[in-house]
Amino acid sequence: MFPRLLCAVMLALPLGAATTVLYDDGVASLPAAQGWLFFGDNSFGAGASQTLVPGGTQLVTNGGTSAGYANRIPFFATLVNAGFPVLDRNVGFSLLFELKVTSESHSSNDRAGFSVILLSEDKFGIELGFWADEIWAQSGAGFTHAEGVSFDTTAAQRQYELLILGSTYWLSADGTEILTGSLRDYSGFGSQPYTLSRFLFLGDDTSSAGADVLLGRVELADVPEPATAGLVVAAVLLAAVWRRGN
């Protein structure tokens, strides 16, 4: 868990970071229509669907299809929007998204019907899989089930925050931290999207699982101002000292 000292320092930081709204669920349009994300569907509409509903977009996939939203166009790897924020893990950034997993199924313990991939400029990052009763991390380029937390993702549309700083990620749900671990370098897999820098994906990225989810507002907190970044570093150092002394 986040040390209390680090939490206190982080909460005391000035709000110097810019926030980019990638998907505004208050606007009557699908995520890919708002200028930041691309919708990809390997079923060509036959086994996946996206529908505007109260609370956002309902994304449905089955075990033989994959579909979701990314900030880069597949194959070409170009950004959908050249203004996409810089993701410098040494300074820190966070992804906020509203999500309810209505249902999920998987044929492998190492796959999930809904996943979030967030990679920094140097390709270090994390992929988290969402089951109905657990959220867990992909191990690395071998993509096996690593650290996770038992958590009911079906009860309500929750606000998740995925924070990346230095070599660590933290995931919180409705303001409470539920999972943390080390960042991974998935680029050893040898192909997109894991060889891309500054990459974001939300959806089903496997043909071994499927899900019915409600995706709401998605925001990305950009790199803080230099003064704020210095305070973040100081917070991390204080946390390290705290750990050594306890």
Secondary structure, 3 states (H helix, E strand, C coil): CCCHHHHHHHHHCCCCCCEEEEECCCCCCCHHHCCCCEEEECCCCCCEEEEEECCEEEEEECCCCCEEEECECCCCCCECCCCCCCCCCCCCEEEEEEEEEEEEEECCCCCCCEEEEEECCCCEEEEEEECCCEEEEECCCCCCEEEEEECCCCCCCEEEEEEEECCEEEEEECCEEEEEEECEEHHHHCCCCCCCCCEEEEEECCCCEEEEEEEEEEEEECCCCHHHHHHHHHHHHHHHHHHHCC
